[in-house]
Amino acid sequence: MRNDNLKSYLNLHLIVFIWGFTAILGALITIDAENLVWFRMFLAGLFLAGFIVYKKQSFVISVQSFAKLIFVGLLIAMHWIFFFKAIHVSNVSITLSIFSLGAFFASLLEPLFYGRKILWYEVFFGLIIIGGLALIMQVEVKYLSGMYYALASIILGVLFTLMNGKLISDHEPSVITFYEFGAGVFFISIYFLVQGKFTADFFTMSLNNWILLLILASVCTAYAFTASVKVMQKLTPYTVMLTTNLEPVYGIMLAYFILGGKEKMSTEFYIGAIIIVITVILNGVFKHYQNKKNL
């Protein structure tokens, strides 16, 4: 079992690295955030449908589970729309630094979902992360609107992560993800129909955008999202959210080297980011020793 947990933890780090690269793709794809998310979920849903058929898995789920997956799909769509919106109005570094609040929100909400006590050290480390974030917000005021979008995105991200933690016990990760993406496409499509956005121009994009979208939908979405749901069979939602806090590290490093100019931030930003990263590591170490003590 411990080997399975270690394998899941290593897989989770690979997934988080891929998510860090997702932010880079979001900055490179030159279409509106809503359009980007529609294409991402639609194409990823097609990849997942093919995978489910190949694996001869069943698409059949209960009506109750279907209703829950529809709701989670809406949360995921909104989460990604706010995420890419944050990148477009600020940059990758700012957006991913805000995502470090995920562990703090998870430490408060997970006990409500799973009926356990709030652990003091989870809240304590979460407050330190907020301190690092406050330093970033103080010196990068020009990116404030991007921070608000990112904040909304991470709150929605924590909510659907917690809900998927419950759903995983009853269904295959690929099936869960397929229905959630389908729901996201459905809700965004309704919005686009009302806005009259489904025109020929909607599907007209540069070859570069199509290539980046295919990479985003296949590797960074269909694979990474399904794999992240699967690791929750072995790891708790809090552990998943805590490790996800390393996404800013991977993403900010990649952004600095790939995107350059716009991603070069102030000294105070990097001090705040370092505080956040060290806190994440300390939190993981502390949790490891607490678990060993309780065995």
Beta strands, then each sheet from edge to edge (+ up, - down):
end
